[in-house]
Amino acid sequence: MDFEEIFEQGARSGEGTTLGYIEQNGQVVPLLKDDSAPDRQGEIACNPLIERFQAGVLDHLEHFHAAWRLTGYRAMDIKPYVLALLERAVVYPTREEVGEISSLVHTEDFGHDHTLDIAMAPVAYLDLFRPRHLYRKLRHRPWKFAAFVRFPWAFPAWFFRLAQLLKKGEG
């Protein structure tokens, strides 16, 4: 739940947001957001990136299944490994990953003409010394950890992750 929007991007269709359903020729069909909507235009421009992203997921899945069959491990045996991969990508992204993912247009749900800024302006060094300010700055951001990508070391993201886990009672 630390960055659910990335999973929404990976699962999204090339069609517009479903606004509702109508009956047409005896069938119930989705009523899709019009392609001329400003946020929809952004989505359309990102469709080639989303296709690359989804192709990469499927390519990884193919290799993952081959390794799974070869080793005989069950899903629960490899779950810690999968969770570690996910945590690395979400909590400790590279600058390149943040740049690529930040360029995606993510529309808000419910068909509003609004997009969500996936990443955000990076955290400044002084923000680290003002925890309450930092918390307020990050609280409503979809990908909090992207804000730490400019630091040359992982300590700020690690410390924020530790604080987050302790607050949730998982640390």
N, C-alpha and C positions, 0 to 999 in steps of 0.2 A: 504493500500500500504506500510505499515511499515515492512511487512515481508511476501511478497507474496509467497516465496518459500515454506512456511509451507502448504499453500493451494495447491500448485502444488504437494507436496508430498502426501497430502491427496487424490488427484484426479488421481494420476499416475497409470498407468497400470503396470502389471508385465512384459509386453513385452518391448523390446528395443525401443529406440527413432525411430520415423518414419523419414527416410531420404528422402523419396520420394514415388512415386507410379509407378507401372509397370502394364502392361496388361498381364494377365495370363489366358489362356483358355477362352478368351472373357470377363473376369472380371478385373476390376481395383482393385489391392490389394496393401497394403502398403509394402514398402521395409524397413525392420527393421534393425537396427544396429545389427551387429553380436555379439553373446553372448561371443565371445573370446576377444572383445575389453576390455582394462583395466578398463575403467570407467563403462562399462556394467557389468564386474565381480563384482565391488563394489555394483552396484544396485542389482544384483542377491543375493548377500550376505545379503542385507538389506530387501529383499522382505518379510521375516517373520515379521520384525518390521513394515513394511508398512501395512501388512495384519492386525496386531494387532491394529494399528492406525486407519485404515479404519473401522474395526469392532467396535472400541470404538465410532467412529463418528456415525455409524448406531445405536448403542445401545443408545447413547444420543438422537438421533433423535426420536427413538421410544418413549422414556420417555417424550421428549419435545412435541411430538404430543398428547400424552395422557393428559398432563397438559394443552395444548392448547384447546383441546376439552372440558375438565372439566371446564375451566375458561371462555371460550367463547371470550377470547381476540382475536383481529385481529392482523395481522403481524405488522402493524404500531404501535399498542399499546405496543408491546413487543420489538420493535426495539431498544429502549434505553438500555434495559436489555441485549439484545444480544450483542450490541456494547460494553457495559461495560465488559461482559465476555471476548470478544475478546481482548479488551485493557488490561485487567488483564493478560491474557496469553502471549500477545506479549510484553507489556511494563514492566511487573513485573513478569517475569518467576521465578520459583524456581530453585535452583541448580540442582535438580533432572530432571526437565523438560529440562533445558539447556543441561545436560549430555545426556539424551536420544535423544533429537532432533539433537544434534551435532554429534551423531554417525551415522546418516543417510547419505548416499552418494547421493548427488544431482548433476546430470550431467548438464553440460551447454547445452543450446539449440543448434540447428543446427548440431548436430551429431559430434561435435569435441570430441577428446579423452581427455576431461578435466572435472574435478569435481570442484564444488564450496564449499569452506569451509563455512558452514552455520553459525557457531558461530565464535568466534575469541578469541585471547588471551584477558584475562580480562583487564579492565582499572585499572591502578595503582592510588593510592591516589594522587600522584603528578600530574597526568594528569588532575585532576579536577581544578588545579590552572593554567593550560595552555590551555585555551579554544580553541585557534587556532590550537594547536597541537592535541588536542582531536578531534576537528572537522575533521581535515585531517585524523586522525587515523580511524575515524568511517565512513567517507563520502561514501566509496564504499562497506561497509560491508552489507550483506543482512539482518542481524539481529542485528542491532546496540545495542538494549537493553540487549542482552545477555552479553555484555561486562561489565555490572554493577552488575552482579549476585553475585560476591564475596563480595560485601559490606554488612555489617550486617544490614543495614537499607535501605529503599527505596528512600531516599532523592536524591542521585545522578541520579537515573533513572527518578524520578519525575521532577527534575530540567531540565534534558536534554529533557524530554517530553514537559515541559512547553516552553522551548526555541524553540523547533521544532514547536509547535503549534503557537507560536507568530510569527515565521518566515513565516508560511503558512497563517497567518491572521485569524486563528481559535481560538486564545486564548482571 
